[in-house]
Amino acid sequence: MFEKIHLYQVVVVCISSVMIFQGIKEFINRESGQTWLKLFVRLIVWGGMMLVALYPDFTILVSRLLGIQDNFNAVVLTGFIMVFLIIFKLLSAIEKIEQNVSEITRKESLREASSRIATASKSLSQRKAQSEDE
């Protein structure tokens, strides 16, 4: 009834568990860019990876449901899913970087504007003092 557990199964289950936990944690903490859709996609993709790792024969069922003839094609399909995940992770990282750059740009603009206002204020008060002296 129980099959032998292979190392790759343990590794995939551990990685999937960490990714699912991280996604749920980011969503609960309302970190930037986390939406219901991203959480749902993460759960589906990593949960699917975990399911395939724990039940390798599941790919045969999926391949039959999708009309794929042999199990190798199901493995290739799984590879495409992994590539999709990598792209998803990269897009999330790029979003965070863009938000950080925007925040830094805003702070620098406010600092520069404050400096210009202070300079203009000093210049105005000097002109006012000069006009009063005359």
MODELLER restraints for C-alpha pairs under 7 A, 6 or more apart:
rsr = mdl.restraints
at = mdl.atoms
rsr.add(forms.Gaussian(group=physical.xy_distance, feature=features.Distance(at['CA:9:A'], at['CA:53:A']), mean=4.94, stdev=0.5))
rsr.add(forms.Gaussian(group=physical.xy_distance, feature=features.Distance(at['CA:9:A'], at['CA:54:A']), mean=6.22, stdev=0.5))
rsr.add(forms.Gaussian(group=physical.xy_distance, feature=features.Distance(at['CA:12:A'], at['CA:50:A']), mean=6.36, stdev=0.5))
rsr.add(forms.Gaussian(group=physical.xy_distance, feature=features.Distance(at['CA:12:A'], at['CA:53:A']), mean=6.40, stdev=0.5))
rsr.add(forms.Gaussian(group=physical.xy_distance, feature=features.Distance(at['CA:13:A'], at['CA:50:A']), mean=5.14, stdev=0.5))
rsr.add(forms.Gaussian(group=physical.xy_distance, feature=features.Distance(at['CA:13:A'], at['CA:53:A']), mean=6.83, stdev=0.5))
rsr.add(forms.Gaussian(group=physical.xy_distance, feature=features.Distance(at['CA:16:A'], at['CA:46:A']), mean=5.14, stdev=0.5))
rsr.add(forms.Gaussian(group=physical.xy_distance, feature=features.Distance(at['CA:16:A'], at['CA:47:A']), mean=6.82, stdev=0.5))
rsr.add(forms.Gaussian(group=physical.xy_distance, feature=features.Distance(at['CA:16:A'], at['CA:49:A']), mean=6.89, stdev=0.5))
rsr.add(forms.Gaussian(group=physical.xy_distance, feature=features.Distance(at['CA:16:A'], at['CA:50:A']), mean=6.01, stdev=0.5))
rsr.add(forms.Gaussian(group=physical.xy_distance, feature=features.Distance(at['CA:20:A'], at['CA:42:A']), mean=6.63, stdev=0.5))
rsr.add(forms.Gaussian(group=physical.xy_distance, feature=features.Distance(at['CA:20:A'], at['CA:43:A']), mean=6.10, stdev=0.5))
rsr.add(forms.Gaussian(group=physical.xy_distance, feature=features.Distance(at['CA:20:A'], at['CA:46:A']), mean=6.64, stdev=0.5))
rsr.add(forms.Gaussian(group=physical.xy_distance, feature=features.Distance(at['CA:23:A'], at['CA:39:A']), mean=6.13, stdev=0.5))
rsr.add(forms.Gaussian(group=physical.xy_distance, feature=features.Distance(at['CA:23:A'], at['CA:42:A']), mean=6.93, stdev=0.5))
rsr.add(forms.Gaussian(group=physical.xy_distance, feature=features.Distance(at['CA:24:A'], at['CA:39:A']), mean=6.87, stdev=0.5))
rsr.add(forms.Gaussian(group=physical.xy_distance, feature=features.Distance(at['CA:26:A'], at['CA:34:A']), mean=6.80, stdev=0.5))
rsr.add(forms.Gaussian(group=physical.xy_distance, feature=features.Distance(at['CA:27:A'], at['CA:34:A']), mean=5.52, stdev=0.5))
rsr.add(forms.Gaussian(group=physical.xy_distance, feature=features.Distance(at['CA:27:A'], at['CA:35:A']), mean=6.92, stdev=0.5))
rsr.add(forms.Gaussian(group=physical.xy_distance, feature=features.Distance(at['CA:52:A'], at['CA:58:A']), mean=6.02, stdev=0.5))
rsr.add(forms.Gaussian(group=physical.xy_distance, feature=features.Distance(at['CA:52:A'], at['CA:59:A']), mean=6.55, stdev=0.5))
rsr.add(forms.Gaussian(group=physical.xy_distance, feature=features.Distance(at['CA:59:A'], at['CA:71:A']), mean=6.68, stdev=0.5))
rsr.add(forms.Gaussian(group=physical.xy_distance, feature=features.Distance(at['CA:59:A'], at['CA:74:A']), mean=5.88, stdev=0.5))
rsr.add(forms.Gaussian(group=physical.xy_distance, feature=features.Distance(at['CA:60:A'], at['CA:71:A']), mean=5.69, stdev=0.5))
rsr.add(forms.Gaussian(group=physical.xy_distance, feature=features.Distance(at['CA:63:A'], at['CA:69:A']), mean=6.87, stdev=0.5))
rsr.add(forms.Gaussian(group=physical.xy_distance, feature=features.Distance(at['CA:63:A'], at['CA:71:A']), mean=6.60, stdev=0.5))
rsr.add(forms.Gaussian(group=physical.xy_distance, feature=features.Distance(at['CA:63:A'], at['CA:74:A']), mean=5.55, stdev=0.5))
